[in-house]
Amino acid sequence: MSSILTNSSALVALQTLKGINSNLAKAQDEISTGKKVANSQDNAAVWSISKVMETDQNSFKTIQSNLNLAEAVVSTARNGADQIYELLDEMKQLALGAGSDANDFSTVQADIVAKKAQITSVINASQMNGVNLLKTNPLPGATQFSVLGSLDRTSGTVATAATSITVASVDFEADIDAATITPITNSTTAATAIGQIEALMNLAKEGSAKLGTAAKRINDQSTFVGKLADSLKLGVSALVDADMEEASARLQALQTQQQLGVQALSIANQAPQTILSLFR
């Protein structure tokens, strides 16, 4: 039965064309934005997961920057500790040279006092951004220095747990700078001073080793966090980024379907005209 009031063929063709146009618009959006899930309307579940991952990625990038700064703080203190060890070694050589009664003890003592003053200067200068791990208090009222190392998210929840890396002061200020070295006035006092200097050298060596270990740990954590941030970025990309090759091919196919849909609708709209031939 033919009807001039209802054109079922045109309705079908129109619905088909609307669907094609909708898919075409989506394909064009994917190509223009580069994302197959640009907002929560596209896919609420995937969008929600991607946003959490993006937040974590940004957090890890910030944490990595903080870790890099913390490594610089510890490395500065380690360099200071190494310099102090060298100064103590020079003091030891001076004291060893005073092991003979034929030496100028006053000159040797003056040199040792000067190097002791240089150690004080190195301790005071070995700071980065106001943090000095060679002093008793690296920060006002604190005996250690902490940096956020990671922000671990509990599976299936929004809860996160902060993990920090703590570096204790090696306290050269109290253990080395404030230490007393017997003034060298003869070969006997020189021998005493040698033993005291060697003890200070051992403290400097142990302190430098501790700071080196802490700097390595911070560096390793920074490397790991950087890789983790990159992995999260790749994960977000896999969830929301559009496959540009597939989107391009789909766009071409939909454009062809759109043209055919327009032609089909045009043919369907012309069908009622054939009813006129019945009245001739």
Backbone hydrogen bonds, N-H to C=O, Kabsch-Sander energy under -0.5 kcal/mol:
donor,donor_aa,acceptor,acceptor_aa,energy
8,S,6,T,-0.8
11,L,7,N,-2.1
12,V,8,S,-2.4
13,A,9,S,-2.5
14,L,10,A,-2.5
15,Q,11,L,-2.6
16,T,12,V,-2.4
17,L,13,A,-2.2
18,K,14,L,-2.4
19,G,15,Q,-2.1
20,I,16,T,-2.1
21,N,17,L,-2.7
22,S,18,K,-2.3
23,N,19,G,-2.3
24,L,20,I,-2.4
25,A,21,N,-2.5
26,K,22,S,-2.0
27,A,23,N,-2.4
28,Q,24,L,-2.3
29,D,25,A,-2.2
30,E,26,K,-2.4
31,I,27,A,-2.0
32,S,28,Q,-2.3
33,T,29,D,-2.8
34,G,30,E,-2.3
36,K,240,V,-2.9
37,V,240,V,-1.6
42,D,39,N,-1.1
43,N,39,N,-1.0
47,W,43,N,-2.8
48,S,44,A,-2.3
49,I,45,A,-2.1
50,S,46,V,-2.6
51,K,47,W,-2.0
52,V,48,S,-1.7
53,M,49,I,-2.2
54,E,50,S,-2.6
55,T,51,K,-2.2
56,D,52,V,-2.3
57,Q,53,M,-2.4
58,N,54,E,-2.4
59,S,55,T,-2.2
60,F,56,D,-2.5
61,K,57,Q,-1.9
62,T,58,N,-1.9
63,I,59,S,-2.6
64,Q,60,F,-2.4
65,S,61,K,-1.8
66,N,62,T,-2.1
67,L,63,I,-2.6
68,N,64,Q,-2.3
69,L,65,S,-1.9
70,A,66,N,-2.5
71,E,67,L,-2.6
72,A,68,N,-1.6
73,V,69,L,-2.0
74,V,70,A,-2.4
75,S,71,E,-2.9
76,T,72,A,-2.1
77,A,73,V,-1.7
78,R,74,V,-2.5
79,N,75,S,-2.6
80,G,76,T,-1.9
81,A,77,A,-2.4
82,D,78,R,-2.5
83,Q,79,N,-2.1
84,I,80,G,-2.2
85,Y,81,A,-2.2
86,E,82,D,-1.9
87,L,83,Q,-2.1
88,L,84,I,-2.6
89,D,85,Y,-2.2
90,E,86,E,-2.0
91,M,87,L,-2.2
92,K,88,L,-2.4
93,Q,89,D,-2.2
94,L,90,E,-2.0
95,A,91,M,-2.5
96,L,92,K,-2.8
97,G,93,Q,-2.0
98,A,94,L,-0.8
98,A,95,A,-0.6
99,G,96,L,-1.6
100,S,97,G,-0.5
103,N,100,S,-1.7
105,F,103,N,-1.2
108,V,104,D,-1.9
109,Q,105,F,-2.7
110,A,106,S,-2.1
111,D,107,T,-2.2
112,I,108,V,-2.2
113,V,109,Q,-2.5
114,A,110,A,-2.0
115,K,111,D,-2.2
116,K,112,I,-2.3
117,A,113,V,-1.9
118,Q,114,A,-1.8
119,I,115,K,-2.0
120,T,116,K,-1.7
121,S,117,A,-1.9
122,V,118,Q,-2.5
123,I,119,I,-2.5
124,N,120,T,-2.1
125,A,121,S,-1.7
126,S,122,V,-1.4
127,Q,125,A,-2.5
128,M,131,V,-2.2
131,V,128,M,-1.6
132,N,130,G,-0.5
132,N,138,P,-1.2
135,K,132,N,-1.1
139,L,142,A,-0.7
142,A,139,L,-2.6
145,F,167,V,-2.7
147,V,165,I,-2.0
149,G,163,T,-3.0
150,S,163,T,-1.7
152,D,161,A,-2.7
154,T,159,A,-2.6
157,T,154,T,-1.9
161,A,152,D,-2.9
163,T,150,S,-2.6
165,I,147,V,-3.0
166,T,164,S,-0.5
167,V,145,F,-3.4
168,A,166,T,-0.5
169,S,143,T,-2.4
170,V,133,L,-2.3
171,D,133,L,-0.7
171,D,135,K,-0.6
172,F,134,L,-1.1
173,E,134,L,-1.8
175,D,171,D,-2.3
176,I,172,F,-2.0
177,D,172,F,-3.1
178,A,173,E,-1.0
179,A,176,I,-0.7
182,T,180,T,-0.5
185,T,183,P,-0.7
190,A,186,N,-1.8
191,A,187,S,-1.7
192,T,188,T,-1.7
193,A,189,T,-2.5
194,I,190,A,-2.2
195,G,191,A,-1.6
196,Q,192,T,-1.8
197,I,193,A,-2.7
198,E,194,I,-2.5
199,A,195,G,-1.7
200,L,196,Q,-1.7
201,M,197,I,-2.6
202,N,198,E,-1.9
203,L,199,A,-1.6
204,A,200,L,-2.4
205,K,201,M,-2.6
206,E,202,N,-2.5
207,G,203,L,-2.5
208,S,204,A,-2.4
209,A,205,K,-2.1
210,K,206,E,-2.3
211,L,207,G,-2.2
212,G,208,S,-2.4
213,T,209,A,-2.3
214,A,210,K,-2.2
215,A,211,L,-2.5
216,K,212,G,-2.2
217,R,213,T,-2.2
218,I,214,A,-2.4
219,N,215,A,-2.4
220,D,216,K,-2.7
221,Q,217,R,-2.3
222,S,218,I,-2.4
223,T,219,N,-2.3
224,F,220,D,-2.4
225,V,221,Q,-2.9
226,G,222,S,-2.2
227,K,223,T,-2.1
228,L,224,F,-2.6
229,A,225,V,-2.5
230,D,226,G,-1.9
231,S,227,K,-2.3
232,L,228,L,-2.3
233,K,229,A,-2.0
234,L,230,D,-2.2
235,G,231,S,-2.3
236,V,232,L,-2.7
237,S,233,K,-2.2
238,A,234,L,-2.2
239,L,235,G,-1.4
240,V,236,V,-2.6
241,D,237,S,-2.0
242,A,34,G,-2.2
244,M,242,A,-1.1
247,A,243,D,-3.0
248,S,244,M,-2.3
249,A,245,E,-2.2
250,R,246,E,-2.5
251,L,247,A,-2.3
252,Q,248,S,-1.9
253,A,249,A,-2.0
254,L,250,R,-2.7
255,Q,251,L,-2.3
256,T,252,Q,-1.7
257,Q,253,A,-2.5
258,Q,254,L,-2.6
259,Q,255,Q,-1.9
260,L,256,T,-2.3
261,G,257,Q,-2.6
262,V,258,Q,-2.4
263,Q,259,Q,-1.9
264,A,260,L,-2.6
265,L,261,G,-2.4
266,S,262,V,-2.3
267,I,263,Q,-2.4
268,A,264,A,-2.4
269,N,265,L,-2.3
270,Q,266,S,-1.2
271,A,267,I,-0.6
271,A,268,A,-0.7
273,Q,270,Q,-1.1
274,T,270,Q,-0.6
274,T,271,A,-1.6
275,I,272,P,-1.2
276,L,273,Q,-1.1
277,S,274,T,-0.9
278,L,275,I,-1.6
279,F,276,L,-1.6
280,R,277,S,-1.0
